Amino acid sequence: MSSDEHKKDHINIQSFEFESDPVFPEVTVVYETWGTLNDARDNAVMIEHALTGSSHAASAPDDPAPGWWEYLIGPGCAIDTSRYFVICANVLGGCNGTTGPSSPSHTNGRPYGTDFPVVTVRDMVRSQKHVIDHLGIERLHTIIGGSMGGMQALEWAAMYPDSVNSIMCMAAPGRAYPQSIALRKAQRRAIMMDPDWCKGHYYGKSIPAAGIEVARMIGHITYRTEMEFAQRFGRDHHDDDLYALTSKFEIENYLEYQGTKLAARFDANTYLYLSKAMDLHDMGYRCESYEQGLQRIRAKTLVMGIDSDILFPTYQQKEIVDILKMTNNDVQYREITSIKGHDGFLVEQEQVTQLVRDYLEYLKGR
């Protein structure tokens, strides 16, 4: 099979049922694939992206822009596209081709804005099930995701147990806890307080850039750690006038850079919708208990935590493992050691590569 084969495509889903709007007329889901689906159709790997990701997880000869998980996917990589057929869909509510608040409304052609239905992680997974059905895949070999992507992996295994052989859930909880909900509330508030937000109907006008920049700064603080910031920036300060209110330490310049970079490429309403979806995430939804909700998972499961993660601390991953082990005898826990906090699942290349490679090798014998 060709390891270089790459395709970007989409499907249109008629009468899609959001949990918050069961009669939505149509949604489009954009996805990318790498490699070739084998004759048995049992080599498919689904990649799930986090909050500000997209379907472009890796580059290809026909699309050389680096992907957000570039080092992990490709010929000879841990997720080897000469062996696996890799799929990554832009999530429902996104702003990279899949229908979301910036998409044209089916009623008047103007962007939906905040008229778009509230999205849940379960909605995202239901839309992706349409993708694998369209591709003729009955059972995914594995699903891999970190953060919001890990939430999707868990939901996939619970909602469609007969369609999932295994999952790798990185740096994600089985339900949102108050601290992370509070942090995301502050981020959403920053966007909604921006005068340019216009209650979500800013398209064709000035975007709420200041709001999304502040939201990203708050978020980025939770993605990294004090130790990393101390090592990288210390108390460095290069302004001439230390006592001016506008003077900045280097850590402030760094956070502003991160905010400006995201505002230039990511829709503010999408940020609101997807962060709200993370708040609503709860594997115990409509079950008698959280434990019962998680125990719907029968797939082989690898859960990974990051020892310095302050957004989703490791006790939240260990809790998943403890609950699953009561009913599932093929559950493993691994921990990434990093000073880079939550973002470790993206930036700790050697550790993530080895963990994924080892688990895929483990699956070959199961």
LUMLUMVO-841511 format. One line per field, with one value per residue (C-alpha): x, y, z. Coordinates in nm, 2 decimals, always signed. Last residue first. Layout:
BEGIN
xx	(X | ...) $
yy	(Y | ...) $
zz	(Z | ...) $
END
This chain:
BEGIN
xx	(-0.42 | -0.07 | -0.08 | -0.24 | +0.09 | +0.27 | +0.02 | +0.08 | +0.46 | +0.44 | +0.20 | +0.41 | +0.73 | +0.60 | +0.45 | +0.78 | +1.00 | +0.77 | +0.69 | +0.53 | +0.17 | +0.08 | +0.30 | +0.07 | -0.10 | +0.22 | +0.55 | +0.78 | +0.73 | +0.71 | +0.44 | +0.24 | +0.11 | -0.21 | -0.34 | -0.68 | -0.75 | -0.95 | -1.26 | -1.53 | -1.37 | -1.06 | -1.26 | -1.33 | -0.96 | -0.85 | -1.08 | -0.98 | -0.62 | -0.69 | -0.86 | -0.59 | -0.34 | -0.44 | -0.65 | -0.57 | -0.27 | -0.08 | +0.27 | +0.27 | +0.10 | -0.16 | -0.21 | -0.50 | -0.46 | -0.78 | -0.88 | -1.25 | -1.53 | -1.63 | -1.99 | -1.80 | -1.75 | -2.12 | -2.17 | -1.90 | -2.04 | -2.37 | -2.72 | -2.65 | -2.80 | -2.46 | -2.21 | -1.93 | -1.96 | -1.84 | -2.06 | -1.76 | -1.57 | -1.86 | -1.85 | -1.49 | -1.59 | -1.87 | -1.68 | -1.37 | -1.59 | -1.74 | -1.40 | -1.30 | -0.93 | -0.65 | -0.54 | -0.68 | -0.46 | -0.14 | -0.24 | -0.30 | +0.02 | +0.22 | +0.05 | +0.15 | +0.51 | +0.53 | +0.39 | +0.65 | +0.92 | +0.82 | +0.64 | +0.63 | +0.28 | +0.24 | +0.58 | +0.81 | +1.06 | +1.13 | +1.37 | +1.17 | +1.38 | +1.24 | +1.36 | +1.22 | +1.27 | +1.17 | +1.24 | +1.33 | +1.07 | +0.80 | +0.88 | +0.86 | +0.54 | +0.37 | +0.20 | -0.15 | -0.32 | -0.12 | -0.21 | -0.58 | -0.56 | -0.36 | -0.59 | -0.89 | -0.71 | -0.63 | -0.99 | -1.13 | -0.88 | -0.96 | -1.34 | -1.36 | -1.44 | -1.73 | -1.84 | -1.90 | -1.96 | -2.29 | -2.18 | -2.34 | -2.17 | -1.82 | -1.66 | -1.74 | -1.52 | -1.70 | -1.81 | -1.45 | -1.31 | -1.61 | -1.54 | -1.19 | -1.31 | -1.56 | -1.29 | -1.10 | -1.41 | -1.49 | -1.14 | -1.17 | -1.52 | -1.44 | -1.53 | -1.60 | -1.40 | -1.09 | -0.83 | -0.45 | -0.43 | -0.69 | -0.56 | -0.85 | -0.91 | -1.13 | -1.40 | -1.72 | -1.90 | -1.86 | -2.02 | -2.14 | -1.89 | -1.58 | -1.65 | -1.72 | -1.38 | -1.20 | -1.40 | -1.28 | -0.93 | -0.96 | -1.07 | -0.74 | -0.55 | -0.67 | -0.62 | -0.88 | -0.78 | -0.85 | -1.18 | -1.46 | -1.72 | -1.54 | -1.72 | -1.58 | -1.93 | -1.99 | -1.65 | -1.77 | -2.12 | -1.96 | -1.77 | -2.09 | -2.20 | -1.87 | -1.89 | -2.25 | -2.12 | -1.86 | -2.15 | -2.25 | -2.48 | -2.69 | -2.58 | -2.78 | -2.47 | -2.31 | -2.50 | -2.31 | -2.54 | -2.70 | -3.06 | -3.22 | -2.95 | -2.71 | -2.36 | -2.08 | -1.90 | -2.10 | -2.00 | -2.02 | -1.69 | -1.45 | -1.19 | -1.40 | -1.53 | -1.87 | -1.86 | -1.50 | -1.26 | -1.21 | -0.89 | -0.85 | -0.54 | -0.53 | -0.25 | +0.05 | +0.24 | +0.08 | +0.28 | +0.13 | +0.46 | +0.63 | +0.78 | +0.57 | +0.35 | +0.19 | +0.35 | +0.59 | +0.33 | +0.07 | -0.05 | +0.02 | +0.30 | +0.19 | +0.31 | -0.03 | +0.01 | +0.32 | +0.15 | +0.15 | +0.00 | -0.30 | -0.48 | -0.84 | -0.82 | -0.69 | -0.80 | -0.98 | -0.81 | -0.80 | -0.91 | -0.72 | -0.90 | -0.69 | -0.82 | -0.64 | -0.94 | -1.09 | -1.01 | -0.90 | -0.67 | -0.76 | -0.47 | -0.24 | -0.35 | -0.70 | -0.85 | -1.19 | -1.45 | -1.80 | -2.09 | -2.41 | -2.78 | -3.13 | -3.10 | -3.40 | -3.28 | -3.15 | -2.97 | -2.86 | -2.77 | -2.96 | -2.84 | -3.12 | -2.90 | -2.53 | -2.30 | -1.96 | -1.62 | -1.28 | -0.91 | -0.70 | -0.35 | -0.17 | +0.20 | +0.22 | +0.11 | +0.00) $
yy	(-0.93 | -0.96 | -0.67 | -0.46 | -0.47 | -0.33 | -0.05 | +0.01 | +0.03 | +0.27 | +0.50 | +0.51 | +0.55 | +0.83 | +1.01 | +0.99 | +1.10 | +1.38 | +1.55 | +1.84 | +1.74 | +1.51 | +1.73 | +2.03 | +1.96 | +2.04 | +2.13 | +2.01 | +1.66 | +1.29 | +1.11 | +0.85 | +0.52 | +0.34 | +0.01 | -0.15 | -0.49 | -0.67 | -0.45 | -0.46 | -0.33 | -0.23 | +0.05 | +0.23 | +0.22 | +0.33 | +0.63 | +0.74 | +0.72 | +0.97 | +1.22 | +1.16 | +1.27 | +1.63 | +1.77 | +2.14 | +2.13 | +1.86 | +1.81 | +1.43 | +1.39 | +1.12 | +0.84 | +0.59 | +0.28 | +0.09 | -0.23 | -0.17 | -0.27 | +0.08 | +0.08 | +0.09 | +0.46 | +0.54 | +0.29 | +0.46 | +0.80 | +0.68 | +0.58 | +0.67 | +0.96 | +1.14 | +0.94 | +0.99 | +1.37 | +1.63 | +1.94 | +2.16 | +2.03 | +2.12 | +2.47 | +2.50 | +2.39 | +2.64 | +2.94 | +2.87 | +2.82 | +3.16 | +3.32 | +3.17 | +3.06 | +3.17 | +3.53 | +3.52 | +3.22 | +3.40 | +3.71 | +3.51 | +3.32 | +3.63 | +3.80 | +3.51 | +3.53 | +3.91 | +3.87 | +3.59 | +3.83 | +4.09 | +4.38 | +4.76 | +4.91 | +5.03 | +5.21 | +5.14 | +4.92 | +5.19 | +5.07 | +4.75 | +4.43 | +4.23 | +3.87 | +3.75 | +3.38 | +3.33 | +2.98 | +2.81 | +2.99 | +2.94 | +2.57 | +2.53 | +2.73 | +2.49 | +2.48 | +2.42 | +2.62 | +2.93 | +2.88 | +2.89 | +3.23 | +3.37 | +3.22 | +3.38 | +3.71 | +3.69 | +3.57 | +3.88 | +4.13 | +3.98 | +4.02 | +4.03 | +4.36 | +4.33 | +4.09 | +3.83 | +3.99 | +3.82 | +3.64 | +3.87 | +4.16 | +4.02 | +4.35 | +4.50 | +4.22 | +4.10 | +3.78 | +3.69 | +3.74 | +3.57 | +3.26 | +3.24 | +3.30 | +3.02 | +2.79 | +2.83 | +2.77 | +2.45 | +2.33 | +2.38 | +2.24 | +1.90 | +1.79 | +1.42 | +1.12 | +1.33 | +1.38 | +1.39 | +1.11 | +0.85 | +0.57 | +0.35 | +0.00 | -0.23 | +0.02 | -0.02 | -0.27 | -0.04 | +0.25 | +0.50 | +0.40 | +0.35 | +0.67 | +0.86 | +0.77 | +0.87 | +1.19 | +1.29 | +1.21 | +1.45 | +1.72 | +1.66 | +1.41 | +1.17 | +0.82 | +0.58 | +0.22 | -0.05 | +0.10 | -0.14 | -0.14 | +0.08 | +0.14 | +0.50 | +0.65 | +0.45 | +0.59 | +0.94 | +0.90 | +0.78 | +1.11 | +1.31 | +1.09 | +1.15 | +1.53 | +1.52 | +1.31 | +1.58 | +1.82 | +2.12 | +2.41 | +2.48 | +2.76 | +3.08 | +3.21 | +3.29 | +3.12 | +3.29 | +3.45 | +3.23 | +3.31 | +2.99 | +2.72 | +2.95 | +3.00 | +2.85 | +3.06 | +2.90 | +2.55 | +2.31 | +2.13 | +2.32 | +2.45 | +2.65 | +2.38 | +2.32 | +1.96 | +1.84 | +1.85 | +1.48 | +1.28 | +0.94 | +0.72 | +0.40 | +0.21 | +0.01 | +0.23 | +0.52 | +0.43 | +0.57 | +0.55 | +0.70 | +0.49 | +0.66 | +0.92 | +1.02 | +1.10 | +1.37 | +1.59 | +1.59 | +1.95 | +1.90 | +2.06 | +2.22 | +1.99 | +1.93 | +1.72 | +1.55 | +1.49 | +1.68 | +1.56 | +1.62 | +1.85 | +1.77 | +2.06 | +2.17 | +2.45 | +2.24 | +1.90 | +1.67 | +1.31 | +1.07 | +0.76 | +0.46 | +0.22 | -0.11 | -0.34 | -0.28 | -0.65 | -0.53 | -0.26 | +0.11 | +0.30 | +0.57 | +0.92 | +1.05 | +1.39 | +1.50 | +1.77 | +1.72 | +1.90 | +1.95 | +1.94 | +2.02 | +2.05 | +1.87 | +1.74 | +2.07 | +2.06 | +1.70 | +1.76 | +1.54 | +1.57 | +1.60 | +1.53 | +1.46 | +1.60 | +1.43 | +1.59 | +1.52 | +1.57 | +1.28 | +1.15 | +0.85 | +0.88 | +0.54 | +0.36 | +0.00) $
zz	(+2.09 | +1.96 | +1.72 | +2.00 | +2.20 | +1.89 | +1.87 | +2.24 | +2.20 | +1.91 | +2.10 | +2.41 | +2.22 | +2.01 | +2.31 | +2.50 | +2.22 | +2.11 | +2.44 | +2.26 | +2.19 | +2.49 | +2.70 | +2.64 | +2.97 | +3.17 | +3.00 | +3.29 | +3.16 | +3.26 | +3.06 | +3.26 | +3.15 | +3.25 | +3.11 | +3.07 | +2.93 | +3.20 | +3.17 | +3.43 | +3.76 | +3.57 | +3.40 | +3.73 | +3.84 | +3.50 | +3.48 | +3.83 | +3.72 | +3.44 | +3.68 | +3.94 | +3.67 | +3.68 | +3.40 | +3.37 | +3.61 | +3.41 | +3.57 | +3.58 | +3.24 | +3.22 | +2.97 | +2.95 | +2.73 | +2.67 | +2.50 | +2.41 | +2.64 | +2.74 | +2.89 | +3.22 | +3.19 | +3.21 | +3.50 | +3.70 | +3.64 | +3.77 | +3.67 | +3.31 | +3.12 | +3.13 | +3.33 | +3.07 | +3.14 | +2.89 | +2.93 | +3.02 | +2.72 | +2.49 | +2.64 | +2.53 | +2.19 | +2.16 | +2.29 | +2.08 | +1.78 | +1.85 | +1.85 | +1.51 | +1.49 | +1.27 | +1.35 | +1.70 | +1.78 | +1.69 | +1.88 | +2.20 | +2.18 | +2.12 | +2.41 | +2.63 | +2.52 | +2.57 | +2.92 | +3.00 | +2.88 | +3.14 | +3.01 | +3.05 | +2.99 | +3.35 | +3.32 | +3.61 | +3.43 | +3.17 | +2.91 | +2.84 | +2.85 | +3.13 | +3.22 | +3.55 | +3.47 | +3.10 | +2.99 | +3.32 | +3.53 | +3.26 | +3.25 | +3.63 | +3.65 | +3.42 | +3.07 | +2.94 | +3.22 | +3.14 | +2.78 | +2.85 | +3.03 | +2.74 | +2.48 | +2.64 | +2.65 | +2.28 | +2.21 | +2.37 | +2.21 | +1.87 | +1.89 | +1.51 | +1.34 | +1.10 | +0.83 | +1.10 | +1.44 | +1.53 | +1.85 | +2.09 | +1.92 | +1.99 | +1.90 | +2.24 | +2.40 | +2.71 | +2.54 | +2.45 | +2.80 | +2.95 | +2.74 | +2.89 | +3.24 | +3.20 | +3.07 | +3.39 | +3.60 | +3.41 | +3.46 | +3.84 | +3.86 | +3.70 | +3.35 | +3.31 | +3.20 | +3.21 | +2.94 | +2.92 | +2.67 | +2.58 | +2.36 | +2.24 | +2.12 | +1.90 | +1.84 | +1.63 | +1.85 | +2.15 | +1.97 | +2.24 | +2.51 | +2.29 | +2.09 | +2.41 | +2.55 | +2.23 | +2.21 | +2.56 | +2.46 | +2.16 | +2.40 | +2.58 | +2.38 | +2.11 | +1.96 | +1.83 | +1.74 | +1.50 | +1.40 | +1.33 | +1.05 | +0.81 | +0.48 | +0.43 | +0.46 | +0.78 | +0.91 | +0.83 | +0.97 | +1.30 | +1.30 | +1.32 | +1.62 | +1.79 | +1.76 | +1.90 | +2.19 | +2.26 | +2.29 | +2.07 | +2.15 | +1.84 | +1.61 | +1.66 | +1.84 | +1.50 | +1.23 | +0.94 | +0.69 | +0.42 | +0.54 | +0.65 | +0.60 | +0.79 | +0.64 | +0.86 | +1.13 | +1.41 | +1.30 | +1.01 | +0.93 | +0.71 | +0.95 | +1.19 | +1.42 | +1.57 | +1.47 | +1.49 | +1.20 | +1.11 | +1.13 | +0.96 | +0.93 | +0.73 | +0.89 | +0.77 | +0.53 | +0.72 | +1.03 | +1.34 | +1.53 | +1.23 | +0.95 | +0.68 | +0.85 | +1.17 | +1.51 | +1.42 | +1.25 | +1.53 | +1.46 | +1.09 | +0.90 | +0.57 | +0.29 | +0.13 | -0.18 | -0.05 | +0.29 | +0.62 | +0.95 | +1.18 | +0.93 | +1.05 | +1.29 | +1.63 | +1.86 | +2.12 | +2.08 | +1.78 | +1.75 | +1.53 | +1.41 | +1.30 | +1.04 | +0.98 | +0.98 | +0.63 | +0.54 | +0.20 | +0.35 | +0.38 | +0.24 | +0.38 | +0.50 | +0.54 | +0.60 | +0.72 | +0.67 | +0.82 | +0.67 | +0.86 | +0.75 | +0.86 | +1.24 | +1.38 | +1.71 | +1.84 | +2.18 | +2.16 | +1.80 | +1.56 | +1.20 | +0.95 | +0.64 | +0.68 | +0.42 | +0.38 | +0.33 | +0.17 | +0.21 | +0.07 | +0.13 | -0.02 | +0.07 | +0.25 | -0.06 | +0.00) $
END
